Amino acid sequence: MKKLKLGETIFIPSVEGLPPEAAFEKSVFQEHLIESGLIFPILSDNKLLGHIGFGSVSEESFWSDEQDPVIYIPLIKL
């Protein structure tokens, strides 16, 4: 949650590899059969309003720095 509040994207290459302190999040992802994920913050006036996430359910997804995934989402003024 700290990263999202700072406006940072969270990339989870392997749900199975999440640390013990992310046990709750890991259980939620596993319940939905998510292998990997990307979570983007939704901010307004530098305040976190929520987030939007994309999960890979077929296989784990890994990207190198050169393949940094970018998703452009047009936003209306909140």
N, C-alpha and C positions, 0 to 999 in steps of 0.2 A: 504494500500500500504506500510506503514511503516513496518509492520510485514514481508511482502514478501521480502522487501529490506534487512531485517535482516536475511533472510533465514528461517523464521518461517512458519509453516503450519497454515492455517486458517481453523478452523472448525466452520461451521454455523449450529447449531442444529435446528434452527427454523428461516426461513426467516421472518416470521411474527413478530418475537421477535427482529428484528434488531433495533438499536436505531435510533432516528431522524437524526443524522448526517450521517447515511448510507442510506438515502432516495433514492439516485440515484441507488445504488447497489440493494436495495430492489426492486425497480421498474423493473430493468433488470431481476432479478431472477423470479419475479412474471410473467413477460411477457413470460418467457419460462416455466412456471408452475413448477418451482423448489421449493421444500419444505425445503430441507436441502442441505448442500454442504461441500465439502472439496476442498481447493485450495492449491496447492503445488508450491513453487517458482522454477524457472529454473535459476540457477546461473552459471556464469563462472568467475573465478578470483574474487569471492566475489561481482560480479556486477549482478544485476537482469536483465536477458534477456527477461523474460516473465513468464508465469505461465501456469499450467495445472489444470483443475478443473473437479470434478465429482459431479453431482447433483442427488439427489433423487427426483423423480417426483411423486412417488406413495404415500409416507408418510414421515413424519419427522423422522429423524434418530438420536438417542441418544446413546452415548457410555459412559460407566464409565471409570475411569482411568485405571482399570484393563483390559478393552476391547479396549484400545487405538488402533484405526485403523492404520495399517501400510500397505503401498503399495510400493513394490519394483519395480523400473523401471530401467532397464539397460540403461545407457547413453553412447553415444559415446563422444569422446573428442570434445568440442566445440571450 
